[in-house]
Amino acid sequence: MSEARPALAVVVDGTSARAPRGRYDADTWFGHQPSRTDDLPDPRPLLENLTRCVVEILAGARELEQIARWVDDNVYKHLLKRVVLSTRARQARGAKPVRPAVAIGSVIVTHPADGVVEATVIVLGRGRARAVAFRLEGLDRRWRATAIHVL
C-alpha cells in the first residue's frame, strides 16, 4: 500500500506555499549548463590540440577515447565511423599506422553567438594541406566540440 507524500512547503517571508508537483526535466537541473564566452578560456590552444589529435586518430596513431571528454556524443560517433573506415582501408593496403608529420597553419576563429566558436584550422602535411572545421560550444565553463569536419 503506497502512502501519499505531502507536497513540499516553501517558506518565503514567513508565509508558506506549496511547491508545484510537476515532473522536472533532469537535464535542466543536472545536464550541461551553457557558459558565456567571458567565462571560457581562449579557444585557440584547444583548437590546435584537437586538430593534431583528430589527424592522428584518423591516421591510426592515437586512440579516439583520448579526446572523448572534449567532444559531444554525435562528434564521437562520427569520428568513430571515420576511424573504422580508415582502419579498413589501411588493412586492405597492408599499411601500418604512422603518426603524420603535420604543422598547424592558420587558425581562423569566429564568434557567431555568445559561448559559441566556429573555427577553421589549416593543417600542413607532406605535399598536402587540409582544413579542419570546428564548432565549439561553452558548456560547464569549458569548450566542447559539437561539430568537427576534416576536409
PAVOVO-112714 format. One line per field, with one value per residue: z negated, x, y negated of N, C-alpha, C in turn. Coordinates in steps of 0.2 Angstrom, whole numbers, plus 5000, padded with zeros to 4 digits. Layout:
! residues N
nc3 = (Z, ...)
nc1 = (X, ...)
nc2 = (Y, ...)
cac3 = (Z, ...)
cac1 = (X, ...)
cac2 = (Y, ...)
cc3 = (Z, ...)
cc1 = (X, ...)
cc2 = (Y, ...)
! end
This chain:
! residues 151
nc3 = (5000, 5005, 4998, 4998, 5002, 4993, 5001, 5004, 4994, 4996, 4988, 4988, 4983, 4971, 4974, 4980, 4994, 5006, 5015, 5033, 5040, 5051, 5065, 5066, 5078, 5078, 5086, 5086, 5073, 5070, 5081, 5095, 5093, 5101, 5105, 5104, 5116, 5110, 5098, 5102, 5107, 5118, 5135, 5144, 5141, 5138, 5150, 5159, 5152, 5153, 5167, 5170, 5163, 5169, 5183, 5180, 5175, 5185, 5193, 5187, 5177, 5164, 5150, 5151, 5139, 5132, 5134, 5130, 5119, 5124, 5134, 5140, 5140, 5153, 5161, 5157, 5162, 5175, 5178, 5174, 5184, 5195, 5191, 5191, 5205, 5210, 5204, 5210, 5223, 5222, 5218, 5229, 5238, 5232, 5224, 5210, 5195, 5195, 5187, 5192, 5199, 5196, 5198, 5190, 5198, 5203, 5191, 5190, 5182, 5177, 5169, 5168, 5159, 5142, 5131, 5141, 5154, 5170, 5180, 5192, 5195, 5203, 5209, 5212, 5221, 5228, 5244, 5244, 5240, 5228, 5221, 5206, 5199, 5185, 5173, 5158, 5142, 5127, 5112, 5096, 5091, 5100, 5116, 5128, 5142, 5154, 5167, 5179, 5194, 5206, 5220)
nc1 = (5004, 5004, 5009, 5003, 5013, 5017, 5016, 5030, 5033, 5036, 5044, 5043, 5046, 5040, 5028, 5019, 5020, 5014, 5024, 5025, 5019, 5025, 5033, 5050, 5063, 5077, 5089, 5088, 5091, 5103, 5110, 5122, 5127, 5125, 5139, 5145, 5155, 5164, 5167, 5175, 5190, 5203, 5200, 5210, 5222, 5215, 5209, 5220, 5226, 5216, 5215, 5227, 5226, 5214, 5219, 5229, 5221, 5213, 5223, 5227, 5236, 5233, 5222, 5204, 5197, 5204, 5201, 5188, 5182, 5182, 5173, 5156, 5143, 5138, 5148, 5158, 5153, 5153, 5167, 5171, 5165, 5173, 5185, 5184, 5182, 5195, 5204, 5200, 5204, 5217, 5221, 5217, 5227, 5238, 5245, 5254, 5249, 5254, 5262, 5257, 5267, 5263, 5260, 5253, 5244, 5236, 5224, 5207, 5196, 5179, 5165, 5150, 5139, 5136, 5146, 5149, 5160, 5166, 5177, 5191, 5205, 5220, 5229, 5245, 5254, 5265, 5266, 5253, 5239, 5226, 5210, 5202, 5187, 5178, 5166, 5164, 5156, 5152, 5151, 5148, 5158, 5169, 5176, 5168, 5168, 5156, 5154, 5165, 5174, 5183, 5192)
nc2 = (5006, 4989, 4974, 4958, 4944, 4929, 4913, 4902, 4889, 4872, 4859, 4842, 4826, 4828, 4833, 4848, 4858, 4870, 4881, 4884, 4899, 4905, 4914, 4913, 4909, 4918, 4914, 4900, 4896, 4904, 4907, 4902, 4886, 4871, 4859, 4842, 4833, 4825, 4832, 4842, 4851, 4845, 4851, 4855, 4863, 4876, 4878, 4880, 4891, 4901, 4902, 4908, 4920, 4926, 4928, 4937, 4947, 4951, 4956, 4967, 4967, 4963, 4966, 4964, 4962, 4954, 4941, 4940, 4933, 4920, 4919, 4920, 4932, 4935, 4930, 4939, 4951, 4949, 4948, 4960, 4968, 4964, 4968, 4982, 4984, 4979, 4987, 5000, 4997, 4995, 5008, 5016, 5011, 5016, 5007, 5000, 4991, 4974, 4960, 4945, 4932, 4916, 4899, 4885, 4873, 4858, 4852, 4848, 4840, 4837, 4829, 4833, 4832, 4829, 4838, 4848, 4854, 4854, 4862, 4863, 4873, 4874, 4887, 4892, 4904, 4917, 4912, 4910, 4900, 4898, 4894, 4892, 4891, 4883, 4883, 4876, 4876, 4868, 4876, 4879, 4871, 4874, 4878, 4887, 4898, 4898, 4900, 4907, 4907, 4914, 4909)
cac3 = (5000, 5005, 4994, 5001, 4999, 4993, 5005, 5001, 4992, 4997, 4984, 4990, 4979, 4965, 4976, 4983, 5000, 5008, 5021, 5038, 5040, 5058, 5067, 5068, 5083, 5075, 5089, 5084, 5067, 5069, 5088, 5096, 5092, 5106, 5102, 5108, 5119, 5105, 5093, 5105, 5109, 5126, 5138, 5149, 5139, 5139, 5157, 5161, 5150, 5156, 5174, 5171, 5161, 5174, 5188, 5178, 5174, 5192, 5196, 5183, 5172, 5157, 5149, 5151, 5132, 5128, 5134, 5128, 5115, 5127, 5140, 5138, 5142, 5160, 5164, 5156, 5166, 5182, 5179, 5174, 5191, 5199, 5189, 5194, 5212, 5212, 5202, 5215, 5229, 5221, 5218, 5236, 5241, 5228, 5221, 5203, 5193, 5194, 5184, 5198, 5198, 5198, 5194, 5189, 5202, 5200, 5187, 5191, 5177, 5177, 5163, 5171, 5154, 5135, 5129, 5147, 5158, 5176, 5182, 5197, 5194, 5209, 5207, 5217, 5221, 5233, 5250, 5244, 5235, 5226, 5217, 5201, 5197, 5179, 5169, 5150, 5138, 5120, 5108, 5089, 5091, 5104, 5123, 5130, 5149, 5156, 5174, 5182, 5201, 5209, 5227)
cac1 = (5000, 5008, 5007, 5004, 5018, 5015, 5019, 5035, 5031, 5041, 5043, 5046, 5044, 5036, 5022, 5021, 5016, 5015, 5028, 5021, 5020, 5026, 5039, 5056, 5067, 5084, 5094, 5088, 5095, 5109, 5114, 5127, 5125, 5129, 5143, 5146, 5162, 5169, 5168, 5178, 5197, 5205, 5199, 5215, 5226, 5211, 5208, 5226, 5227, 5211, 5217, 5233, 5223, 5210, 5223, 5232, 5216, 5212, 5229, 5228, 5242, 5230, 5215, 5199, 5195, 5208, 5198, 5181, 5179, 5182, 5168, 5150, 5142, 5137, 5155, 5162, 5150, 5155, 5174, 5172, 5164, 5179, 5191, 5183, 5184, 5202, 5207, 5199, 5207, 5224, 5222, 5217, 5233, 5243, 5249, 5253, 5248, 5260, 5260, 5258, 5271, 5259, 5261, 5247, 5245, 5232, 5218, 5203, 5191, 5173, 5161, 5143, 5135, 5139, 5148, 5150, 5166, 5167, 5184, 5194, 5212, 5223, 5234, 5250, 5257, 5270, 5263, 5246, 5236, 5219, 5206, 5198, 5182, 5176, 5161, 5164, 5151, 5154, 5147, 5151, 5164, 5174, 5174, 5166, 5167, 5149, 5155, 5171, 5174, 5190, 5191)
cac2 = (5000, 4984, 4969, 4952, 4940, 4922, 4908, 4898, 4882, 4867, 4853, 4836, 4820, 4830, 4837, 4854, 4860, 4877, 4881, 4887, 4906, 4907, 4918, 4909, 4912, 4918, 4911, 4893, 4895, 4908, 4908, 4897, 4879, 4866, 4854, 4836, 4833, 4822, 4837, 4848, 4849, 4844, 4857, 4857, 4869, 4882, 4880, 4883, 4898, 4905, 4903, 4913, 4926, 4929, 4930, 4943, 4953, 4954, 4960, 4973, 4966, 4961, 4968, 4959, 4961, 4949, 4934, 4941, 4928, 4913, 4919, 4922, 4939, 4935, 4930, 4945, 4957, 4948, 4949, 4967, 4971, 4962, 4972, 4989, 4984, 4978, 4994, 5005, 4995, 4997, 5015, 5018, 5010, 5019, 5002, 4999, 4984, 4970, 4954, 4940, 4926, 4911, 4892, 4881, 4867, 4853, 4853, 4843, 4841, 4833, 4830, 4832, 4831, 4829, 4845, 4852, 4853, 4858, 4861, 4867, 4874, 4877, 4892, 4893, 4910, 4918, 4912, 4909, 4896, 4900, 4890, 4895, 4886, 4885, 4878, 4877, 4873, 4867, 4880, 4881, 4867, 4877, 4878, 4894, 4898, 4901, 4902, 4907, 4909, 4914, 4909)
cc3 = (5000, 5001, 4998, 4998, 4999, 4998, 5001, 4999, 4993, 4992, 4986, 4986, 4974, 4968, 4980, 4989, 5003, 5015, 5026, 5038, 5047, 5059, 5069, 5073, 5079, 5079, 5088, 5078, 5067, 5076, 5089, 5096, 5097, 5102, 5107, 5111, 5114, 5099, 5096, 5107, 5117, 5129, 5143, 5147, 5140, 5146, 5160, 5159, 5152, 5163, 5174, 5169, 5166, 5180, 5186, 5177, 5180, 5195, 5192, 5178, 5165, 5157, 5148, 5144, 5129, 5129, 5132, 5124, 5118, 5133, 5137, 5142, 5150, 5164, 5163, 5161, 5173, 5183, 5178, 5181, 5196, 5198, 5191, 5201, 5214, 5209, 5207, 5221, 5228, 5221, 5225, 5240, 5238, 5225, 5214, 5201, 5192, 5192, 5190, 5195, 5201, 5194, 5195, 5193, 5199, 5196, 5188, 5186, 5177, 5171, 5166, 5165, 5147, 5133, 5135, 5151, 5164, 5179, 5188, 5196, 5200, 5206, 5213, 5216, 5227, 5240, 5250, 5238, 5234, 5222, 5212, 5198, 5190, 5177, 5162, 5147, 5130, 5116, 5101, 5089, 5095, 5111, 5124, 5138, 5150, 5163, 5176, 5189, 5204, 5216, 5230)
cc1 = (5004, 5005, 5008, 5009, 5015, 5019, 5024, 5032, 5037, 5039, 5046, 5042, 5039, 5029, 5024, 5017, 5018, 5019, 5024, 5023, 5021, 5032, 5044, 5060, 5074, 5089, 5094, 5092, 5102, 5113, 5119, 5124, 5129, 5133, 5144, 5153, 5166, 5171, 5173, 5185, 5197, 5204, 5205, 5219, 5222, 5210, 5214, 5228, 5222, 5212, 5222, 5230, 5219, 5214, 5226, 5227, 5214, 5217, 5231, 5233, 5239, 5224, 5210, 5196, 5199, 5205, 5190, 5178, 5179, 5177, 5162, 5149, 5141, 5144, 5159, 5160, 5153, 5162, 5175, 5170, 5170, 5185, 5190, 5185, 5191, 5206, 5206, 5203, 5215, 5226, 5221, 5223, 5239, 5248, 5248, 5252, 5254, 5258, 5262, 5262, 5267, 5261, 5254, 5248, 5240, 5226, 5213, 5197, 5185, 5169, 5154, 5138, 5139, 5140, 5148, 5156, 5165, 5173, 5186, 5202, 5215, 5229, 5239, 5254, 5262, 5266, 5256, 5243, 5228, 5216, 5202, 5193, 5179, 5170, 5162, 5159, 5153, 5149, 5151, 5157, 5170, 5172, 5173, 5165, 5160, 5149, 5162, 5171, 5181, 5189, 5198)
cc2 = (4994, 4978, 4962, 4947, 4933, 4918, 4904, 4891, 4877, 4861, 4847, 4830, 4822, 4834, 4843, 4855, 4867, 4877, 4885, 4895, 4908, 4912, 4913, 4912, 4912, 4915, 4903, 4892, 4898, 4909, 4902, 4890, 4874, 4861, 4848, 4836, 4830, 4826, 4843, 4846, 4848, 4851, 4860, 4863, 4876, 4883, 4883, 4890, 4903, 4907, 4909, 4920, 4930, 4931, 4937, 4949, 4956, 4958, 4966, 4973, 4964, 4964, 4963, 4958, 4956, 4942, 4934, 4935, 4921, 4913, 4921, 4929, 4940, 4935, 4936, 4951, 4956, 4950, 4957, 4971, 4970, 4966, 4979, 4989, 4983, 4984, 4999, 5003, 4997, 5004, 5018, 5017, 5013, 5014, 5002, 4992, 4980, 4963, 4948, 4934, 4920, 4904, 4888, 4874, 4861, 4855, 4847, 4844, 4835, 4834, 4828, 4830, 4831, 4836, 4850, 4849, 4857, 4857, 4865, 4867, 4877, 4881, 4893, 4900, 4911, 4917, 4911, 4904, 4898, 4894, 4894, 4889, 4888, 4880, 4880, 4873, 4873, 4871, 4881, 4877, 4870, 4878, 4886, 4894, 4902, 4902, 4902, 4910, 4909, 4914, 4911)
! end
